[in-house]
């Protein structure tokens, strides 16, 4: 008898990896989700000048690499066109090299915060310039649930049922990423469309809905073990 009777993964990419090594294992794809009662649209005005927001655990190397990449190759392009733009880096335990970014004009590195919603609700664009890592990004769904448009790399949006130009902007090179941010900042209709479609997508990741297939899987495993 195998050690495990079933496995739950968060994306189809993860499922393909598991199936390669354990083809007989019961497998379910249940994506990461969001508490839509906690993360919801706010009536507070967005900050002016506009803020680009990055949220993540800042001692996690893929996040460190993402922030390095953003400031080395993307931010100068944005700043050239919109020198008023500000950036907030929000997340636990930023290393010294990330903390030093706060010395740049318009950049804030917060470290841990008591409630990340205060940052989502006043930012203009949520940025996910990730190049490394796997799984799915809870922070994208949280940002969408709060009506914040998202610009991400393909790696950053992996595992989410997103469509570039409809509910997100996907950009995998510095110029495209910068252009995506700048278009959102300069086009209120685009900002509004991405906000609305992002919130619509976030409803599909409501934890209350995602628990049902997990409960069904547990019941299936119990029934098979009792035979």
N, C-alpha and C positions, 0 to 999 in steps of 0.2 A: 504494500500500500504506500502511495506517495506521502511525503511529509505534509504537503499542502493539498487540500481538496479543491481550492479555488484561488483565483488571483484577481485583484481589482487594479486597473491602471487608469491613468488620467487622459490618455490620448491614443489615437490609432497607431502613431509611431511607436509608442511604448508597447502596445499590444503586439505589433509585428515582431518586436525584439523578443518578447516572452514566448510567442508561438514558435519562434525558430528553435528555442532550446527545450520547450515543454509543450509540444503540440497537443497532448492529450489533456492538459490541465483545463478545467473550467475557467473561462476568462470573460471578464466584463469590462467594458470601457465606461467609466463614470467620471466625467470631467470635474475639475475643481469648480467650486461655485461661489456664490456671494449671498450674504444676508441682505435681502432687499428692504427689510425693515430698518436696517442700520445704515446702509449706503443708499441714499435716495437723493433726488434732485433738491437743491437748495434754492431759496429765493434771494440769497445774498448776492450782491453784485460782484462780478469778476474784477480782479485788481487791475488798475491802470497806473503805470504801464504794464503790459501783459507779462505774465509769468509762465515759463516752461517748467514743468514739474517732472522730476524723476523720483520714484519711490522704490526702495528695496533695501534688503539687509546689506549694509555696506562693507562688511568683512567677507562677503561671499565673492569669490574671485570673478565670476562672470559679470557681476554688477560693477566691480572695480574696472574691469576691462571696458565695459560699456561706457562708463563715465569718462575714462581716459580717451576712448575713441571719439566720443561726442565733443569733448573740448579741444582735442587735437585737430579734428578734421571737419566737424560740422558747425560748431558754434561760431568760428570765425566767419563763415559764409552767412550765417544768420545775422550776426552782429554788424557785418558790413552793410546789409540792407536795412536792418532795424536796430540801430544802436540803443534804442530805449528798452529792448527786451531784457528781462531778468530771468534768472534760473534759480530754482530751489532744488537741492538734493536732500531728500528726507529719508533717513533710515538709520538703523542701529549700528553703532560701533564703526564709524568711518575711520579708516587708517589715516596716518599723517598726510600722505600724498593727496587724499581726497579732502581732508580738512584745509589744506593749503589753497585749494581752489577758491575758497572764500575770500582770498586776497584779490581775486579778479573783480573788476567793476561789475556790479549787478548780480553777483553770485552769492548765494547763502547756502551753507551746509549746516543742517539743524542737528544731526544726530537723532537720538530717539525723541519721539514726541508723544504726548499723552493721547492725542486723537488726530489721526491722519486726515479725517474728513475735513478739518478746517483748511487743509492745504488743497485737497481736491476741489472744494467748492469755490475757491477764489482763483485758481489757476486758469490759464487760457488754453493750453495744450499739454497733454500728457505724453512724454517722450519715453520710448523704449528702444534705445540703440544697441540692443544686445547682439553679440556675435557668437557667444558660447552658451553651453548649457542645454538642458532639455526639459521635458514636462510642459506644464501650462502655467501661465502667469495670472495668479489671482488678482494682482494689482490692475491689470488691464480691465478685467471685469468690474472691479470696484470703481475704477475711474469712469467707465461707461455707465454704470448704474447711477452715478452722480452727474451724468450729462456732460462729461469732459471729453472732447475729441482726442483721439489717440493717433500718434504717428509712431510706427514700430518697424523694425526689421522683420523679415520672415521668421528668423529664429525666435525673436521676442514674442511673436504671435502664434507660435507653434501650438497645435492642439486645440485652438479655438476656431469656431466656424465663422471666420471673418471674411469679408469681401472688400478688397481695396477700392476706395472711391465711394463705397456705399456706407459702410459702418466703421471704417478705419482707413488710414493711409499707410500702405506698406512701401518701404523704401530701403533698398539694400546697398546704396552707395551714398557717400556724403552729400553730393550735389542734389540728388533726389530727395534725401531726407530733409535737407535744409529748405528745398523748394516746397516740400509738403507742409512744413511748419509755416513758412511764409505765406503760402496760399490760404491756409486756414486763418491766419491772423489778419489778412487783408480782405477776406471775402466773408461777410457776415452770413450770407445764405449757405455757403459751404459749412461754416461753423455750426449753424443751426441744424443742417441736414445730418451731419456726422453725430451731433449730440443726440438727436431724436432716434436715429437708427441704432446708435450704440446702446441707448437705453432699451430699445426694443430687443436687441440681441441679448442684453444682460438678463432679461426676464427668463431666457431659456436656461440660465445657469443658477436659478433660484435653488438654494439648498433644500427647500421644502419639496421641490420636485425631484431633485437628484437622490434623495434618500430612498425613494420608492424602489428603484431597481436594485439598490443595495440590500434592502430588506428581502426582496424576492430572491436574490442570490443566496442569502443566508438560509432562507427557508428551503431552497433547493438542495443545498449541501446537507442540511439536517435530515431531509427526507432520504437522500441517497445513502447517508451513513447508517440510517436506521433499517435499511433493507436487509 
